Amino acid sequence: MNQRDPMDDPEYYLPDHTSLLQIKGVSSFLLAGKAGSRFPLCIEYSDGEICITLEKADIIAVSAPEGGALEPAVMLIELVRKYHVPLLVLPPGHPGSKRLRYVVSAGPEISLSCGIQRGTHPDQHLLCSSGELAGLRLTGTAEGIRTGPLPATVVAEILTYSFTVCSKLFHA
């Protein structure tokens, strides 16, 4: 019996913080980037918090199970990566989970699942996705992100973005 070697899986090179991996299905997408530096990330629960340490090669991923605009996904990655904004985990059955268009996860490896409720899963290795992306596994590497085999209807590409921030203060 032949076993698949994970080292044969595609690896997408992300040369700097402006490069993100987009995995796009027919009706949903996932956007992922590298943490880029070592920092603590707090995960807030209704009854407490835990803090994990993200390493430079770890992944920050945003899933859009129903699709949507890329800009909010990019902003969520930047809020975690640059500003270390904590992740919030809703309790199971919370009515707000139905309104979450984008969900975030971070860690060295992230598995996508359509069998969990959005925003309620405390383990950062698991991220809610659409059915078309379910079962994919992303692994951070020193140079980028490795994925498992992609379904035929799914496309992966590297996107480059830049933020232009106006730092002027306007006085009346």
Phi, psi and omega per residue, in radians:
M1 nan 2.218 3.130
N2 -1.479 2.240 3.049
Q3 -1.764 2.487 3.136
R4 -1.327 2.306 3.109
D5 -1.586 2.070 -3.141
P6 -1.000 -0.400 3.116
M7 -1.215 -0.275 3.076
D8 -1.463 -0.161 -3.133
D9 -1.197 2.624 3.142
P10 -1.068 2.436 3.038
E11 -2.098 2.281 -3.116
Y12 -1.834 2.088 -3.076
Y13 -1.344 2.207 3.101
L14 -2.085 1.672 -2.996
P15 -1.199 -0.440 -3.122
D16 -2.756 -3.083 -3.056
H17 -1.201 -0.244 3.123
T18 -1.500 -0.076 -3.130
S19 -1.753 2.245 3.116
L20 -2.271 2.602 3.077
L21 -1.661 2.160 3.036
Q22 -1.890 2.224 3.032
I23 -1.984 2.001 -2.956
K24 -2.108 2.210 3.016
G25 -1.748 -2.935 -3.138
V26 -1.161 -0.689 -3.047
S27 -2.247 0.154 -3.115
S28 -2.629 2.973 3.053
F29 -2.676 2.882 3.029
L30 -2.282 2.386 3.075
L31 -2.115 2.274 -3.076
A32 -2.410 2.513 3.064
G33 -2.441 3.003 3.123
K34 -1.474 2.589 3.071
A35 -1.087 -0.679 3.032
G36 1.458 -0.353 3.094
S37 -2.748 2.947 3.126
R38 -1.579 2.216 3.106
F39 -2.753 2.741 3.073
P40 -1.408 2.489 3.084
L41 -2.250 2.135 3.138
C42 -1.588 2.496 3.094
I43 -2.083 2.049 -3.021
E44 -1.691 2.273 3.103
Y45 -2.038 2.945 3.113
S46 -1.143 -0.443 -3.106
D47 -2.028 0.340 3.093
G48 2.686 -2.809 3.130
E49 -2.620 2.732 2.928
I50 -2.253 2.682 3.081
C51 -2.115 2.365 3.094
I52 -2.050 2.863 3.063
T53 -1.886 2.131 3.025
L54 -1.554 2.397 3.090
E55 -1.727 2.850 -3.091
K56 -0.905 -0.689 -3.082
A57 -1.509 -0.053 -3.128
D58 -1.222 2.890 -3.057
I59 -1.885 2.496 2.891
I60 -2.048 2.131 -3.049
A61 -2.204 2.488 3.062
V62 -2.118 2.188 3.117
S63 -1.822 2.379 3.038
A64 -2.104 1.483 -3.041
P65 -1.042 -0.407 3.123
E66 -1.947 0.247 -3.087
G67 1.357 -2.840 -3.111
G68 2.310 -2.978 -3.129
A69 -1.346 2.600 3.105
L70 -1.292 -0.579 -3.021
E71 -0.959 -0.822 3.115
P72 -1.072 -0.616 3.119
A73 -1.148 -0.746 3.091
V74 -1.070 -0.775 -3.133
M75 -1.079 -0.712 3.121
L76 -1.113 -0.722 3.078
I77 -1.050 -0.788 -3.135
E78 -1.152 -0.659 3.111
L79 -1.050 -0.680 3.116
V80 -1.347 -0.855 -3.016
R81 -1.196 -0.834 -3.034
K82 -1.581 -0.682 -3.031
Y83 -1.859 -0.038 3.073
H84 0.963 0.659 3.098
V85 -1.110 2.289 -3.115
P86 -1.128 2.695 3.044
L87 -1.593 2.467 3.139
L88 -1.900 2.331 3.120
V89 -2.000 2.107 3.108
L90 -1.416 2.632 3.059
P91 -1.211 2.620 3.113
P92 -0.945 2.425 3.137
G93 1.473 -0.010 -3.130
H94 -1.104 2.307 -3.097
P95 -1.136 -0.418 -3.136
G96 -1.182 -0.383 -3.101
S97 -1.110 -0.464 3.119
K98 -1.188 -0.429 -3.091
R99 -1.632 -0.061 -3.132
L100 -1.334 1.935 3.110
R101 -1.473 -0.448 -3.094
Y102 -2.287 2.372 3.081
V103 -2.254 2.606 -2.987
V104 -2.113 2.549 3.022
S105 -2.506 2.754 -3.140
A106 -2.603 2.477 3.111
G107 2.772 -3.116 -3.105
P108 -1.250 -0.460 -3.133
E109 -2.546 2.391 -3.115
I110 -2.310 2.225 3.089
S111 -1.884 2.411 -3.115
L112 -1.689 2.416 -3.120
S113 -2.487 2.428 3.052
C114 -1.697 0.060 -3.083
G115 -1.711 0.246 3.130
I116 -2.147 2.706 3.137
Q117 -1.402 2.379 -3.097
R118 -0.994 2.303 3.023
G119 1.303 0.096 -3.062
T120 -1.976 -0.038 -3.056
H121 -1.624 2.080 -3.060
P122 -1.337 -0.381 -3.098
D123 -1.423 2.137 -3.043
Q124 -1.305 -0.111 3.081
H125 -1.435 -0.117 -3.070
L126 -2.141 2.311 -3.097
L127 -2.341 2.346 3.113
C128 -1.147 2.370 3.120
S129 -2.486 3.093 2.995
S130 -1.321 2.928 3.080
G131 -1.089 -0.581 -3.097
E132 -1.223 -0.360 3.105
L133 -1.862 -0.125 -3.112
A134 -1.022 2.455 3.124
G135 1.657 -0.264 3.089
L136 -1.219 2.580 3.090
R137 -2.260 2.230 3.091
L138 -1.853 2.404 3.106
T139 -2.265 2.254 3.089
G140 -1.299 2.422 3.064
T141 -2.189 3.015 3.139
A142 -1.069 -0.549 -3.055
E143 -1.824 -0.248 -3.069
G144 3.121 -2.423 -3.111
I145 -2.315 2.288 3.083
R146 -1.754 2.418 3.071
T147 -2.042 2.807 2.948
G148 -1.342 -3.082 3.092
P149 -1.026 2.414 -3.127
L150 -1.658 2.459 3.051
P151 -1.064 2.751 -3.083
A152 -1.041 -0.512 -3.097
T153 -1.548 0.083 -3.072
V154 -1.966 2.404 -3.130
V155 -2.116 2.426 3.064
A156 -2.001 2.407 3.090
E157 -2.633 2.723 3.097
I158 -1.630 2.232 3.075
L159 -1.911 2.552 3.055
T160 -2.075 2.326 -3.132
Y161 -2.305 2.896 3.008
S162 -2.563 2.576 3.068
F163 -1.818 2.359 2.997
T164 -1.964 2.016 -3.079
V165 -1.978 2.245 3.085
C166 -1.514 2.100 -3.108
S167 -1.836 0.188 3.117
K168 -1.352 2.495 3.011
L169 -1.776 2.332 -3.130
F170 -1.742 2.294 3.131
H171 -1.968 2.499 3.135
A172 -1.333 nan nan
